[in-house]
Amino acid sequence: MKRIMRELTLKKAGAWLFASGLMLSVTACSSWIYRIDVPQGNFLEQKDIDKLRIQMSKEQVQYVLGNPVAENSFEDNTWHYFYALKGGRGDNFEKQLVLNFQNGKLVKMSGDFDTPKEFNVPLDQ
């Protein structure tokens, strides 16, 4: 009887050790799993931002940059361009651009991009 109990205990211990070893080996391989990058929003480059000029119409800005990610339903004079990249390895990246219009014309820009050197020179001059 003691021998049977000892064998059962050894089998349980062996099964537990096997399960523990299996779990450790699976978690050790988690760095091999490919995780995709998840981009969201408008990807903008500085060369596109450099084309912006004060007094551009909304249509001209939309032609250069595309549609904004977020338009305020209550305030149509502010456009938000936002880009986020959630990297599969944890390297995240975010950039934003906020454009303000007055009477349908671009008057101000702010955000993570450099203001173009010629931003304050309207296109028609």
Buried (B, 14 or more C-beta within 10 A) or exposed (E): EEEEEEEEEEEEEEEEEEEEEEEEEEEEEEEEEEEEEEEEBBEBEEEBBBBBBBBBBBEBBEEBBEEBBBEEEEEEBBBBBBBBBBEEEEEEEEBBBBBEBEEEBBEEBEBBBEBBEBBEEEEEE
